């Protein structure tokens, strides 16, 4: 199953992407570039399989790192699996210029999480 990736942030030394399965966000990628190495943190939903995570890593290697001209000697991947509780911000998520109208980042925490 191919995933889509929506870039949220790009700086001189980092990028952040949402991982999408259709209209559903199933994870996030945060990439930080340093001399000689790229550190990549991948956080995915609990229901993704090891094969799907490998597909995401392959996509990062093939497409995302090449788009920034990564000549890094090494890539270090940190993979986390769980579920998103909430987006926290000192301003509303919608006001920041992001969001898809689903209210992420607003309202009380789900029971048992705060």
C-alpha positions as CSV (number, residue, x, y, z in Angstrom):
1,X,0.0,0.0,0.0
2,X,1.7,3.2,-1.1
3,X,1.7,6.1,1.4
4,X,1.5,9.8,0.7
5,X,3.7,12.3,2.5
6,X,2.8,15.9,3.2
7,X,5.6,18.2,4.2
8,X,4.7,20.4,7.2
9,X,8.0,22.1,7.8
10,X,11.3,22.6,6.1
11,X,14.4,24.5,7.5
12,X,18.0,24.5,6.4
13,X,18.7,21.5,8.6
14,X,15.4,19.7,9.1
15,X,12.1,18.6,7.6
16,X,8.9,17.2,9.0
17,X,6.2,15.2,7.1
18,X,2.9,13.7,7.9
19,X,2.4,10.1,6.7
20,X,-1.0,9.7,5.0
21,X,-3.0,6.6,4.1
22,X,-5.6,8.2,1.9
23,X,-7.1,11.0,4.1
24,X,-5.9,9.5,7.4
25,X,-2.8,10.5,9.1
26,X,-0.9,7.4,10.2
27,X,2.4,8.9,11.3
28,X,5.0,11.6,11.2
29,X,8.6,11.8,10.1
30,X,11.1,14.3,11.5
31,X,14.4,14.5,9.8
32,X,17.4,16.4,11.1
33,X,20.5,16.8,8.9
34,X,24.0,17.0,10.5
35,X,27.4,16.8,8.8
36,X,27.8,13.2,7.6
37,X,24.6,11.9,9.1
38,X,20.8,12.3,8.9
39,X,18.8,11.4,12.0
40,X,15.2,10.4,11.2
41,X,12.5,9.9,13.8
42,X,9.4,8.0,12.5
43,X,6.3,7.8,14.7
44,X,3.6,5.6,13.4
45,X,0.2,4.3,14.5
46,X,-0.1,1.0,16.3
47,X,-1.8,-0.8,13.5
48,X,1.0,-0.4,11.0
49,X,2.9,-3.6,10.2
50,X,6.7,-4.1,10.1
51,X,6.4,-4.4,6.3
52,X,4.6,-1.0,6.1
53,X,7.3,0.6,8.3
54,X,10.0,-0.8,6.0
55,X,8.1,0.7,3.0
56,X,8.1,4.1,4.7
57,X,11.9,3.8,5.3
58,X,12.4,2.9,1.7
59,X,10.4,5.9,0.6
60,X,12.5,8.1,2.8
61,X,15.7,6.7,1.4
62,X,14.5,6.9,-2.3
63,X,12.6,10.2,-2.3
64,X,12.9,12.5,0.7
65,X,16.6,12.4,1.4
66,X,17.4,12.8,-2.3
67,X,15.2,15.9,-2.6
68,X,17.5,17.8,-0.2
69,X,20.6,16.5,-1.9
70,X,21.6,14.5,1.1
71,X,25.2,13.4,0.7
72,X,25.2,11.9,4.1
73,X,27.4,8.9,4.9
74,X,24.8,7.5,7.2
75,X,21.1,7.6,8.1
76,X,20.0,6.7,11.6
77,X,16.3,5.8,11.9
78,X,14.4,5.9,15.3
79,X,11.0,4.2,14.9
80,X,8.3,4.7,17.5
81,X,4.9,3.0,17.4
82,X,1.8,4.1,19.3
83,X,-0.9,6.7,18.8
84,X,-1.2,10.5,18.8
85,X,-2.9,11.9,21.9
86,X,-3.0,15.5,20.9
87,X,-1.1,18.3,19.2
88,X,0.0,20.9,21.8
89,X,0.7,24.5,20.8
90,X,0.7,27.9,22.4
91,X,-1.6,29.0,19.6
92,X,-4.4,27.1,18.0
93,X,-3.3,24.5,15.5
94,X,-5.7,25.9,12.9
95,X,-4.3,29.4,13.5
96,X,-0.8,28.2,12.9
97,X,-1.6,27.5,9.3
98,X,-2.0,23.8,9.6
99,X,-4.7,21.4,10.2
100,X,-7.4,19.9,8.1
101,X,-10.4,21.1,10.0
102,X,-10.6,18.0,12.2
103,X,-9.9,20.0,15.4
104,X,-6.6,18.4,16.2
105,X,-4.9,20.2,19.0
106,X,-8.1,21.6,20.5
107,X,-10.3,20.6,23.4
108,X,-9.7,18.4,26.4
109,X,-7.4,15.4,26.5
110,X,-9.0,12.0,26.1
111,X,-9.9,10.3,29.3
112,X,-6.9,8.5,31.0
113,X,-4.3,10.5,29.0
114,X,-3.8,13.6,31.1
